Amino acid sequence: MASLHNLLSEDGFPPRKPPKKLNHNPDSAAITLPIYICHDRRRTFDSSSHRPRFTSDAKSVSDPDIDAAATKAMIAILTGYIGQFSRSAAFRASIREKSIKILKKSAATAAENEDSREILKLMEIGIESVERLVDGNREKKLDLESLQRCIKILDRSAASSSSDHDGFPSSHSCRKTSSRVAACARLYLSITYKIARNDKIAARNLLQVFCDAPELARTRLLPELWEHFFLPHLLHLKIWYSSELENLAGLINGAEKEKRIKGLNHLYREKMDSGTVEFALYYKEWLKTGAQAPSVPAVSLPSKPMSKSRRKSSESTSSYHSSSSKLLYQAVFGANVKRQSMDFDSRNVWDFVGEDVKHCNYIHKKAVSHRRSSSLKDDIQKAELLPDTNKSDYFRFLGCKTEPAECFISKIEKISVNDDNSDVPSRSSDVAGAIATVCSSESLTDCEAAVRALSRAWLATQGDARLQLEASLSQAAVIQGMLEVLYISNDDEILELAVSILAELAALSEANQRCVLASDPQLSVGLRLLRSSSLFLKAAALLYLVRPRAKQMVSTEWVPLVLRVLEFGDQLQILFSVRCSPHEAAYYFLNELLTGFDEDRNFENAKQMISLGGLGLVARRMDVGDVSEKRRAASLLRLCIRADGSCRHFLVKNVKKEAILELLVLEKNQENHALALLFELLCVSRLNKRIEFLAGLREGWECFNTLHILLLRLHKARQEERPPVAVVLLELDLLGDASGGSVYRDEAVDAIISALDCSVFEEKVQQQVARALLILGGHFSYTGEEEIEQWLLRRAEIRDICVGLMKEDEQMRENWQRKAALALLTSGNTRLLSALSESVANSIPSLARACLVTICWISSHLPSIGDRDLRLAACSIIAPRLMECLINNSNNLEEKILASFSLYSLTNGTDYFSQQPRIENEVQNCLQKLSRATWTAKELVSLIKNSSSSVRFLSV
């Protein structure tokens, strides 16, 4: 999803306030929002009914201020995504390609209908109009008349293709076609209104796309937006579908199996489409001025069984009729257990699953098993199939009853606790009884009281008694019992005490940490606690203590939940004697999420972090945090840049330069987080933004001079770090007078030359100096890729491409490049030229090409420098190497074009060729062939012929 930080700040999105302690108000209306935006609401579990409910602050959720903020955030998410159309050429091309394919397919369906063809033609005109509108907007020449005309065209296309289907025949296929055309029209209308800065209408039209053609929108047209915005509401359908496929996998009859799978797929698509429409309409209601908060859609699971061969036992997962539900209940509870609320005629067991899952996208449902399990994951899955029962019945699903209570009593001595006011019944008045209760009791009330007793015991005991208590509580069954209480209880006091006990145990040994992770492998309990508005910081501390790995953090909720911890985690969390910084925990989790998976998933998590405003948050933390936090923040920002290079533009503007310099000064010599971030931030496409950033950086930090800081860093840097430091130092020096002398410039150029000289032996140095040279070229794409080579090839293809038509930014870039060339040649002189020439022949391919590119742009500015001796020296050093490049068959066409361009720039206006006794025929033949691809080769052929004629004339 596209980054929203600019939109949120430009639109004045209000800063988030710390969460308040929530009052339980089960009757309050609920608003469903992405978690990070809705950080002041939490999901709670009402043990009396075992159905998920939402609670909110005492202040009503329909309060206009809360609604306005939530609506604004929702609009920002939608328009931030569609805003990529103006910013990203790749996104723009993708949308156009998809839309054109849809229109072509629609044209085939509507070939015999004149009205249909007119609508499609109108739609094509609309797409072209939007494209021109975007181009004009980029040049800050937005034509209001064109904008209005574009809106009229698309409005007409959308209206003609909408639900009345006036422009299309009445068959089902044509109605489907008209919906698809309407969806495309709405999509481009959304883009148009975004250009017009009317975000509310842009969001409404974007939501309408999912109403008009939900399947098309979610699978082909806007799949990324659907996955981030709609899928979390519909994940229970995906879980149900996976479960049904597993059940059908056991069918022997191939034909029957294929038929049922086909039916299942059809039913699944229908439910996904209808659910998408429901939530699109739900969010559209938000956009109505003065409207009350709508009720959250309840997308139920399909009510018909897909397989008739289900086992009527506790392992069945999809029996939808009353009789099957009764058998399931009896298999789990036993035939003699008295049932409560067993009227399944109107509600069956899957209703309860559906209600729970539609708000939680982290629980993966499996078949209910009647066997006792020691895995908390299985316990949770069983518990969620439970109908309305009391807490004792609910606890029957928890799997810690594999060992009778007497076993625990016999294993430990009783440890007396002063517990006159204890509400722990029977054996829970002593530690052994409390442990037995936590491990085996079926009463939530008893277990909560036992947790209180164990907490008091922990705080009261010392010495040998403490050691004995630690050993007793470190039992796997005790830890698992604590986790089960954390998953079920709604009492914040009990939750905090249980979290504190587990934190103490985790701090004691790695074995306890492994036990917590083994009992909750998917961190379901941890996620539940992180959603809490009152305990999420303590939950983060506990999770940090057990050190989960990325493979356990698979839920899409992790990024927003961790960002909330980072935003509000200023206060040190105290869990009995354990102290933990939530910020440190948040950085650990974010690092796992952004580096612990394969590259695609890492980038996806980084982009999610960007889209939720995480860049601005991390940038602020980097400013106010200590050196350790600055180091972690800089590392995260670099990971985000790798995932989405366009975020450089936000960071260049919003990262405090003083924070980077402070880290550069104070971080250890072997660390390079500040330098690496600084190096990345140079690669912005707009030169004026780059110069602004450098100017801010040059102001220094406190009493330290930036140039001196970098010079000292250059002297202490490892060999592979010297090229990046040298480039930053040189760029900062270019802000001054390039014609005068500068010790900083001389040191920087010397470092580059040294890196080129030793690069034959050090591959890491080769790679760094190659990128450093390309960055010096000064041309970058919007996402930060070096484009100096592409720019030179365009100049070699079309002569005088920059003359007369040069825009202001291009003129500034040309002047900056000339200044850089003057600085390099003034300080490096022939030593630099010799090092570049040698590296073209003897270094790895990437460095050889970077050196050739550097020679090319430096040579193009040699005539304007006016130093004839330097130019002649450059010809004698570089020209022979360039002619070798021309005749070397291993070089590709682009390299030969660059060599031709460089040779022309060096020799044009000189008598170099007339001084050469003979130019090899191979060179001339190569130039003849190249003349069809570049004008420089044609000019070189002419120069060589004229020089030969002059030599023959003089000899006569």
N, C-alpha and C positions, 0 to 999 in steps of 0.2 A: 504494500500500500504506500502511496506517496507520502512524503513528509508533510506534516501539518503545522510545523512550528511557525512558519512565516504567517500563515493564515490566522492562527490563533492569536499571535501578537498583533497583527495588523487590525484584526477585528475587535481588539480590546477584550479578549477572553479573560475573565476575571481570574486573578491568582487564587490557587486553592488554599483553603484554610485547613488547619489540623482537624482531624476527626473528633467528634464529640462522643461521649459515652452515650449509648443508645438506650432508650426506654422501650420496653417490650410493648408493642401496640399492634396486636395481630389483626385488628380491623382496619388498619391503615391501607390505603390503596398503594399499589406497588408500581414502580416505574422500572422498566428493564433498560439498562444502559450498559455499554462496555464497562468493565470493572474499574479501570483506572479513572475514568471520568466520574463514575458513581462511587467514589471511594468512601462517601459518608453513609452508605447503606450496606447492610450485611444480610446474609442468608442465615436464618436460624431454624432449628428443628424443634417442633412442638412435640414433646414425648407423648402427650396424651392422645394425639391423633396420628403421629408418625407421618405427617405430611409437611413438605417444606413450606415455610412461610417467609415473608419479608417483614422486617421491622424497620422503622426509621426513627429519626429524632422525634422528640416531642413535637417539634414543629411539623405541621402537616406537609406531606410530600406534594400536595397540590398547591403549595404556596407559590405565587407567581414568580418570586425570585429564583426558587429552585427550578421551576419549569423553564424559565428563561435561560438559565445557565445550561441545563441539560439539553434543551433544544439547540442552543447555540453550539454546543459541543458536537451534537449529532450532525448539524449542518456543516460544521468544519470538517468532520470526517469524510462526509460524502463529497463536498466540493473540493477538499484537498486531494481526493483521489482523481476526480475528473479534471482538476487543474493541471494534471500532468500533460494534458493535451497541448497546452501552450508551451510547456517547459521542456518536454521530452520528445525529440524527433522519433525515437523508436516507438514510444507509446502512441504517438499520433499516427504513424504508419500502420501500426497494428490495428487500431480502431478502424482506420480507413479500409484496410484489406478485408477485415471481417465484415464490415458493412457492405462493401461492394459485392462480396460473395453472396451475402443474403439477398441483395437486390437482384443479382443475376439469376439466382434460383427462383426468386419471386417472379421475375420476368417470364421465365419458362412456364410457370403455372398460369400466369395471367395473359398469355400470348394472344388469346382470342377476344380479349375485352379491351375496348378503347379507353374506358375510364381508368382501368388498371394501368395501362401503359402510360397514361398521362400522369398518374400519381407517381409512378416509378421514375419517370423523366424529371418530374418536379423534385423528387427526393435527390436525384443525382445532382441537380442544379444546387440544391440546398447544401449538399456536402462540399461541393466546390466553393460555394460562397463562404462557408465556415473556414475552409482552408485559407482563402484569401484574407478573411477577417483576422485570423491568427497572425498571418504574415504582417499585416498592417499594424496590428497591436504590438508586435515585437519591435517595430520601428517607431512606436509611439505615435502612430498616425491612424488612430481609431476613427473610422468614418461612421458617424451616427446614422447617416442615411443608409449606408450599406448594412449596418447592424439591424435596423428596423426592417429592411427588405428581407434579410436573412431569417429573421424571426417569423415574418409573415409566410415565407415559403415553407418553412419547417412546420409551422402551426397548421397550415393547410394540409400538408402531407400527413401529419399526425391525426388531424381530425377526419380526413377522408379515409384513413386506414384503421380507425379505431373500432370500437366494439359494434358499431352499427354496420360496418363493412359495406358502406354504400358503393365504394369504388371497386369492389371485388365480387365475383360470383358467390353464390350462397353455399357452395359445397364445403365440407369440413376442411379439406386441404386448402381451399382458397381463404377460408376464415383464418386458418392458421397462418397462411402467407400474409394476410392483411395485418395480423397481430405482430408479425415479425417486422414488417415495414414500419408500423406504428412505433415499435420499440426503437428502431434505428432513428426515426424522426425525433423521438423524445430524448434519445441520447445526445443527438446533435443540438437539440434545443437546450439541454442542460449545459453543454459546452458553451453555447452562445450566451446564455444568461450569466455564466461564470465570467466570460470575457467582459460582459457589461457590468460586472460586480454586483449582480443581484443574486446573492448566494441562496436566498430562501427559495426563489422560484427555480433556480438551478437544481437544488436538492429535491424539490417536489417532482420535477421532470425526470430526474435520475431514478427516484423511487418508482415512478410510473413505468419505467422500462421493465421492472420486475413484475409489475401488475399485468402489462400487456403480453409479455412473452417470457414467463418465468423460466422455462426450461432453456430457452435460447440464452437468456441473460446469465443464468448461473453456470452453464456448461461451456458456452462459447464466447459470448460477447463481453461479459464482465465477471469472469470466474474468480479473480483475485478479490474483488470487492465483496462478492457473495460469500466467499470463505471467511473473510474477516468480519463481515457485518451481519450476515444472516445465519450462517452455519452454526454458531454457538447456540442459537435458539432451537435448532432442529437436529442436534446431535443425537438425541434419543432415537430418531428415525434411522440414523445411520447405524447405531448400535443394534437396534432391532433387526435391521436388514442383514448385518453380519451374522447375528445369531441364527436367523432363519436359514442363511446359506449353509452354516455349519450343520444344522439339522438335516437339510436336504442332501448334504454330502454323503450321508449314510445310505441313501436309497440305492438299491441294486438295479432296478429297472431303468435302463438308460433313457428310453422314450418318456416314461413317466417323470423321471427326474428333470429332463430337458423342458417338458411341458410346465412343470411346477416352477422351475427357475424362471422361465419366461413370464409366467403369471406374477411371480414375486417381483421381478424387475419392473413390470408394468405398474404394479401397485405401489412400489417404492417411489418410482418417478412421479406418480400422481400425487402422493402424499407430500413429497418434497416440493413439488410445484405449488400445491395448494397452501402449504405452510409458508413458502416464500411470499406468496401473494398476501396472506394474512398479515405477516409482519411488515411488508411494504406498506399496506394500508394503515397498519398501526402507527408506523412512523410518520406517515402523511398526516395523520390526525394531529400530531405534534405541531405541525406547521400552521394550523389554523389559529388565528389570533383570538385570544380569550377563551379558547376551548379548555375544558377540564381534561385532566390526565386520563387517557383511555385505559381500559382494562387490558392486561396483557393477554394476547391470544393463547388459547390452550389447544395446541396441536396434538390430538390424540393419536395413539398407535392404531394401525389397522385392526378392525374388529372381527376379521375372518381368519381362521387358521389356514396356513399354507400347506400343512402336511397332516395327513390322517394317521400317520404311523408313529405319533408321539407316545412315548412311554408315560403311562398315568402313574408316575411316581414322583418323588421329590426331585428327580433330576430333570423333569420336564420344564421347559421355559416358555412355552407358547400355547398353552391350553386356554381358550378364550370363553368356554361355556361354563355355566354354573357348576355342573357336576364335576368337570375336570378341576375347577378351582377348589372344590371341597376336598377332592382326593389329594390335591397338592397340600392343602392346609393340614389334613390329617397325617400325611406322610411326614411333614415337618414337625408338627406339635405332638403327634400321637393321638390315637382315637379317643382317649379318655379325657383329654384336655377340654375344658368348657370353652366354647367359642363365644366371642363377643363381636357384634356387628358383622354377622356373616351373611348379610343379604347381598348376594352378588348378582342379582338380576339386573340391576341398573349399573353396578360398578363391579368390575372383576379385578383380579389380582394385577393385571397389567396397567390398569388405570393408575395404581399407586406408583408403579415404576415410571410411567410416563410423566406424572406430576413431578417426581423427584428429578428426573433426568433433564427435563426441559430447561431447568435453571442451572444445571451443573454439567459441564462438558468434560469432566475428568473421570467419570466412573464408567468403566467398561463392563457391561452386564454379561454374566455367564450363567450357565445352568445352575439351578438350585440343587444343592446336594444334601442328602439326609445324613451323610456321614459327618462326624465331628472333624473339624480341621483346625490346625494350629496356625493357619495363615489368616492374618487380619483381612487380607484382600477378599478371601472367600467369605469371611464373616460379614463383611460389608455388603457383598453381593446378595447374601441370603437375607440380611436384615431388610433390604429395600423391597423385597417381595412380600413383606408382612402387611396384612390388613390391619384395620383399626383394632388394636389390642392395648392392654396396659403395659407399663414399663417392664414388668416381670416377663410378660410374653415376648416383648421385644428382645429382652436379654437372652432368651432361649437360643437365639441365633448365634450368639457370640461363642467362639470356639475355644475358649481357654479352660474348658471343663474336662480336658483330657486327663487331668490328674486330680484325684479327690482332695478336698480340703485337709483331711487328716494327714496327708503326705507332707504338706507344708508345715503343719504344726509340729510334726515329729522331726523335721529337719532343723528347726531352729529353737533356741531357748526363748521363753517368753521375756520380752523386754517391757518392764513396767513403764507406763506413761501416766503422768498426772492429768487425769482426764475426767475430773468430777462433772464437768458440764458436757461431756461427750454425748452426742446423739447417735453414736454408733451402736446398733443393737447387738445383743448377745456377745459373741466372741470378738467383735471388732473393738472392744474396749482395751484390748492389749494388741501389741504389734503383730504377733502371730495370727491372731484372729482377723486383724485388719488386712493382712496380706492374703489370708485365705478368702476373705470376702471379695477383695479385688479380683482374685483369680477365678472364683467359682460362683459367686452369688448371682442370682438372676434378677435381683432388685436394683434398679438404678439408684434409689434413695440410699440403700445400704452401702453401695459402692462409693457414692459421693461422701457419705459419712466416714467411710474407711479411708478415703483419700485425705480428709481433714485430720484424722487420727495419725496417719503416717507422716503428714507434714509436721504436726506438733512433735512427734517423736524425733523426727530428723533435726528439728531446731533445738530440741531439749537435750539430746544425747551428746556425749563427748567421749574421747579416749577409746577404750576397748569396746564399750557399748556402741559407739558410732561405727567402728570397724565391722562389728557383727551385723549391725543394721544395714550397712552398705552391702555386705555380702548377701544378705537376705533379699534385699531389693534388687540386686543385680541378676536374679533368676530371670530367665527368658519369659517364663509364664507371668511373672509380675509386671515386667515391662510391657508385655502384650496386653495385659489387663488394663494397665494405665492408658494405653493407646485406645483401647475400646471405650473407656470412659470419656476420653477426649473426643471421640467421634460422636458420642450420643448426647452427652450432657449439655445443657444450655445455661448452666449456672457459671457465670464468669469467675466467681471466686474459686469454684472447684477446678475449672479449666486452668486458672493461673497456678493453683497449687500443684496440679498434676504436671503442668509444663515445667514448673520449678524443680520438682523431684526428678523428672527425666533429664533436665539440664544438668543437675548435680551428678546423676549417674553417667551421663555422656562425658562429663568432664573428668570422671574417675578413670575411665579406661576405653581403649579402642574397641574392646570386646563388647562393651555396652553400646557403643555407637553402631557397631555392626548388627547387634541384636535389634535395635530400633529400626534400622533400614531393612533388615530381613522380615520383620513383622509388618512393615508398611512399605513394600517395595515400590509402589507407585506414588508414595507420599500423599495418599488420599487424606489422611488425618491432618497432615501439615497444610495442605491446600485449604481444608475446611477452616483451620485456625487463622490462616493468612487472610481469609475473607472477613474475619471478624473485625469490627471497627474499634474494638477496645483492646484486643489481645494480639493484633497482627505483629507488633514489634517484638513481643516476647516470643511469639511463634517463630519469627525470623531468627531470633537468637538461638532457640532450640535447634532449628534445622541447620543453622550454621555450625553448631557444635557437633552434629553427627556427620557433617561433610558429605551430603549426597552428591552423586555424579550426574552428569548431563543425561545419561540414559534413563535416569529415574524422573527426570523433569520434562516429561513429554507433553504435558497439557499446554494448550495455547494460553491458559490463564497465567502462566508463570511470569511472563514479561510485565503485564500491567500490575500484578500483585507486588512484584519486586520493586517496580518503580514507585509504588506507593510507600514502601518501606524506605526507599532512598529519600523520598521527599519529606517524610515526617520523622525520620529516625535520628534526630539530633540528640535525644536524651539517652544516656547509657542505661541499658536494661539490667536490673538486678534480680536475679533468680536465686533466692536464698543467698548463698555465698558466691555464686557465679556471676561475673559481670561481663557483659558483651555489648559491643557497639552494633546497632542495627545497620549503620552505614557500611561497616566492614562486612557484615553478612550480605547486604545487598550487592556490593561489588563482587563478592565471591559468586553469588548466584548468577549475576549478569555475565561474568566471565565464563562460567560454565555454559550458559545459554548461547553465548556468541562464539564459543570455540570448541565446545565438547561434542558437537555432532559432525556430520559431513558438511561440506562447504555450502550446499544448497540450503540445508536446514539452519546452519549458522547465519547465513545471509537473510533468510526469512525472519529469524528472530531479531536480527539487527534492524531490519526494515520495519518490523512491528514496533520496536522500541522508538524508532524515528517518528513513525506515524502517530504515536501516542504522546509526543512532546518530550521524549526522553533526552534528546540532544540538549535542549535548553536547560533541563534539570541538571544533567551531568556537567554542563558548562558552568552553571552557577555553583555547584558543589566544588568544582575545580578552583573557583575563585576564592571561596571561603574556607576550604578545607586545609588541613596541614599537608606537609610534603608527601606523606604516605598516601593520603587521599588524592592529592593532585596527580601522583604517579598512576594510581588506578584509574582516575577519570581520564587522563590523557590516553591510556591504553584503550579504554572503551571507545573514546572518540575516534581513534584510528581504526578500530574494528568497524565502526559505523561507516566511516569513509570508504573502507574496502567494499562494504555491501552496497552503498549508494554514494557514489562520488559526488553527486550534486549537493550533498549536505555540506560540502566545503563552503558554499556561498553563505549559509547560515552561520557557520562557525567563524569564518573570517570576520564577520560583523559582530558576533556575540561573545566569542571567547575573549576574556580579559588578557591583554598582552602581558600585563604585569604578572599574572599567574603563570604563564609559560616561562617568562624570564626567571621568576623565583624558582621554579622547578629546575630550570636549566642550571642555575647556580648551586642549588642545594642537593640535587640528587647525586647519588654516588657515581663515580667515574665510569663504572662498568654498565651503568644504566643509560638508556638514551631515549626515554619516553618523550621528553620535551622536544628533543631534536627531531625525532621521527615525526611528531605531530606538526612541528614547525615546517618541516620539509614538505609534508602533504598540503599544508595550507597555502603554499606558494602556487599550487597548481589550480588557480581559479581562471575561468575563461575571460573575465573582464579585467583588463589591465589596470583600469582606474581603481577597482576594488583591491587589486593586488598592491598597488602603490599606497593606497590608504592604509592597508594592513601593515606594510613595511614601515610607513611613517609613524604609525602608532607604536610599533615595536621599537623603533629607533629612539623613542623618548626615554627608554630605560626603565629600570626598577629601583625605586628609592634612590640611593646615591650611586648606583652602579650604571656605568655606560654600556649600552648594548653591544657596541662594536668591540669594546674591551672584553666583555663577557665571552663573546664568540671567539675572540682571538686566543684567550686563555684556554677555552674548550678545544680549539683547533690544536694547540700545542700538546694537550693531554689526551686527545682522542686516539683510539686505535686506528690502524691503517684504513680499515673499511669504513670508518666513520668520518674520515677527513674530507672526502668529496662533498657530502651533504653540508657539513659545517662551512666549507669553503664557498659553496654556492650561496648559502644564506648570508654569509659575511660579504660576499661580492655584491649581491643584490642590494643589501643595505647601503653599501658604499656608493652604489650607483645613484642614490638619491642626492648625493652631493655633486661636485664638479668632477666629471670624468677626465677632463683634460689635464688637471693638476695631478701632482704626486700624492700617493696615499700608502702608508705602511700596511694598512688593513688589506687594501687591494693587492699589493705585492705579495703578502703572505698567502692570500686566498689563491692567487694564480699559481704561486709556487707549489701549493698543496695539490692543485689539479695536475700540474706537470709531473710532480713526484708520483702521483697515483697512476698516471699514464705510463711512466717509466717502469714502474714495478708491476704493472697490471698483468704482464705476461706470466708472472709467477703466482698471482693471487686471484683466484676466480671471484671471490667475494668483492674484492676491490674493483675488479672489472665491471661487475654488475652495478655497483654503486656509482662509479664514475660515468658509466654509460647513461644512467638515468639523470645524473647531475648535469651532464652536457645537454641532454634533451630539454631539461627544465630551463637551462640558460637560454634556449631558443625562444622561450616566451610565448608559445602558442599552445592553447589547451582547449579541449572540448568542454561542454557544459558539465560533464561528469568527471573532468580532471585528467583525461588521457592526453598524453603529449601529442600535439598535432603539427609540430614544426616541419616534419618530413612531408606530410600531406600538403601543407601550405607551399613549400618549395616546389613540389611536383606540379601544383596548379600553376605556379608562376612560370615553370619551365614549359608547360603545355600551352599557355596563352600569354603571349608577349604583352608587357605593360598592363598586366591585370590590375595593378594598383594605381596606375597613373590616371589622373582625372576623376576617376570614380571612387577614390579611396574615402572611406567613411572616417569620421573623427576618431573612432576607436582604433581603426587600422593605422591611421596616421600617427597616433600616439604610440602604437606598438612598433611601428617602423622606426620612430625616433629612439625609443627605448632600446631596440635591438642594435641600432647604430652606436648608441652609447656603450652598450655591452661589448660590442666588437672593438671599439676604440680602447676600452679599459683592458681587455684581454691582450690586445696586440701591443699596447703601450707598456704593460707590465711584463708580459710574457715574451714579446718580441719573437725572434726566430726559434727560441727554445720551445715555445708552445707549438709553433707550426711543425717543427721537427717531430715532437712527441705525437702530435695528431697524425702526421704522415706515417710514422712508424707503426702506430696502433692500427691504422687501416689495413696494414699488411700482416700484422703478427698477433692480433688479439682475437678473442672469441667473436663470433659473428655479431652479437648484439652490440658490443663495444666498437667493432670495426664500422658498423653502419652508423652508430651515433657519432663517431669521429668524422665520417664522410659527410653527414648532415651538418655538423658543426663547421667543417671546412666550407661547405656550400654557403651558409648564411653569413659567415665572417667574410668570405671572398666577395660576396655581393656588396659589401660596404667598404671594401678596400679603396675604390676610386674616390669616395667622398672623404676619406681620411687625409689624402693629399701627401702622403709620405712616399715619394717615388722609390727611394732606396729600399724601403720595407716591401714595397710591392714587387720589385725585381727579385728581392730575396725570397719572397713567398713563391714567385713563379719558379725559381730554380729548385726550391725544396719540394713543392707540392705538385707542380705540373707533371713531372715524370711519373709520380705515383698515380695521378689521375689517368694518364694514358695507359698505365698498366691495368687499371680498373676497366677501361673501355675494351681492351682486347682480351680480358680474362673471361673465359666462357663460364666460369663458375658464378660470376655475378649475374644477377637477374636484371630485368629491364629497368626497374626503378633505380637501382644502384648505378647503372650506366647513364641514366638521365641526370642523376645528381652529379656524377663525375663530369658530364658534358657541361652542365650549368656552371659548376665550379671552375672548370677550365676556361670557359668563355669569360666569366667574371674576372679571372686573373689576367688573361692575356689580351682582352679587348683594350685597344688604345695603347698597346706596347709593341715593341718589335721582337717579342720573344721568339716567334716562329721563324723570323728572318735570321735569328742568331743560331738556329739549329741547323746542323749540316744536312740532316735528312729526317723527315717524318715518315715513320714506317707505314707501308701500304695498309697494314692491318688496322691501324688507327683510322686512316682515311676511309677505308671500307666500312668500318663500324659506324663512323659518323654519318656516312651516306645512308646507311640503314636507319640510324636513329633520327635522321632529319624528318622522317614521316611522323615521329612521335613528339619531337620537341624542336622549337625554333632555334635553340642554342646550338644544336648540332649543325643545322644548316648554316648558321653564322660562322661556326668554326671552320667548316669546309671552305667557305668564302675567304676567311682570314688566311688559311693555310695556302690556298691557291694564289692569293695576292702576294703573300710573302715569298712563295716560290718564284713568281714572276719577277719580283724585285731583285731577288738573288741572282737570277739569270741575267737580268738587265745590267746589274752592277758588274757581273763577271765578264760580260762582253765589253 
